[in-house]
Amino acid sequence: MAQVTVEVNGRPYAVGCEDGQEHHLVELAKMFDKQVRHVSEDMGQLGDTRLFLMGALLLADELADAKGRLASLQVEVGRLQADRARLETRAVTALESAAQKIEKLANVEA
C-alpha cells in the first residue's frame, strides 16, 4: 500500500492508497482543498472539522447534480435510440416498397 502526503487548507495529511493510485488521490485532494479554501474564504476559519464538513457537502452537492444530469442524459439517449430504431424501420419499409415498385416496373417493361 502506498502512502501520499496531500495538503488541505495549508496542512499536510498522510493518506494511504493502493499502489498506482497516488496521482488520482493527489488530484482528489486538490479538488477537496479547492472546496475547503472556498468555504474558508466565504465563511472564515471555522476549524478543520467544520471546513472539511462544508467542503465535503459542497462536493456531495456537485456529485448529486452530476448524477441528476447523467440520469437525464441517459433518458435522452434512450429516447434518441428509440427514435433511431423507429426511423430505421421506416427507412427499411420505404426501401422495400421502392424495391417492390421497381420490380413491378421491370416486370411490366419485360
VOGU-3710 file (C-alpha; in Angstrom, 3 decimals, decimal comma):
1> maqvtvevng> 0,000/0,000/0,000  1,325/3,404/-0,991  1,250/6,488/1,164  0,856/10,012/-0,152  1,043/13,318/1,647  -1,641/15,711/0,476  -2,227/19,280/1,513  -5,645/20,547/2,512  -6,109/24,116/3,683  -2,367/24,527/4,016
11> rpyavgcedg> -1,848/21,469/6,207  -0,226/18,197/5,199  -2,044/14,899/5,674  -0,590/11,440/5,123  -3,082/9,228/3,318  -2,774/5,599/2,279  -3,940/4,305/-1,063  -3,497/1,318/-3,335  -0,315/1,210/-5,358  -0,713/3,085/-8,616
21> qehhlvelak> -3,493/5,326/-7,261  -1,202/8,020/-5,907  -1,761/10,541/-8,704  -5,524/10,040/-8,564  -5,526/10,574/-4,801  -3,488/13,770/-5,166  -5,977/15,074/-7,752  -8,920/14,254/-5,473  -7,197/16,033/-2,600  -6,733/19,096/-4,823
31> mfdkqvrhvs> -10,456/19,124/-5,573  -11,261/18,843/-1,880  -8,720/21,521/-0,981  -10,323/23,866/-3,506  -13,712/23,382/-1,847  -12,302/23,831/1,657  -10,484/27,007/0,635  -13,668/28,311/-0,976  -15,600/27,729/2,257  -12,800/29,323/4,251
41> edmgqlgdtr> -12,842/32,416/2,022  -16,615/32,728/2,288  -17,055/31,949/5,974  -13,653/32,475/7,556  -11,712/29,914/9,537  -14,216/27,610/11,177  -11,836/24,921/12,314  -10,749/21,974/10,237  -13,699/19,769/11,121  -16,312/22,306/10,039
51> lflmgallla> -14,329/23,381/6,993  -13,916/19,768/5,943  -17,604/19,065/6,520  -18,666/22,055/4,433  -16,164/21,140/1,713  -17,436/17,574/1,668  -21,038/18,786/1,484  -20,207/21,045/-1,461  -18,582/18,133/-3,277  -21,549/15,902/-2,429
61> deladakgrl> -23,863/18,570/-3,866  -21,831/18,678/-7,076  -21,923/14,882/-7,246  -25,707/14,849/-6,760  -26,106/17,437/-9,543  -23,852/15,404/-11,839  -25,825/12,231/-11,105  -29,059/14,062/-11,892  -27,665/15,350/-15,190  -26,370/11,866/-16,008
71> aslqvevgrl> -29,791/10,334/-15,343  -31,445/12,942/-17,589  -28,917/12,302/-20,325  -29,433/8,554/-20,053  -33,185/9,062/-20,506  -32,491/11,296/-23,513  -30,112/8,707/-25,008  -32,810/6,058/-24,579  -35,336/8,294/-26,313  -32,920/9,023/-29,159
81> qadrarletr> -32,130/5,322/-29,575  -35,842/4,535/-29,766  -36,305/7,334/-32,324  -33,397/5,962/-34,371  -34,894/2,466/-34,311  -38,255/3,833/-35,497  -36,542/5,796/-38,291  -34,537/2,753/-39,355  -37,737/0,719/-39,503  -39,407/3,417/-41,616
91> avtalesaaq> -36,369/3,572/-43,905  -36,347/-0,206/-44,367  -40,092/-0,161/-45,125  -39,635/2,665/-47,642  -36,729/0,846/-49,323  -38,687/-2,409/-49,506  -41,653/-0,563/-51,000  -39,412/1,153/-53,548  -37,791/-2,183/-54,431  -41,204/-3,761/-54,998
101> kieklanvea> -42,267/-0,877/-57,259  -39,037/-1,161/-59,234  -39,577/-4,910/-59,622  -43,129/-4,292/-60,860  -41,885/-1,721/-63,351  -39,161/-4,060/-64,516  -41,697/-6,867/-64,989  -44,120/-4,602/-66,916  -41,393/-3,494/-69,324  -40,070/-7,008/-69,805
//
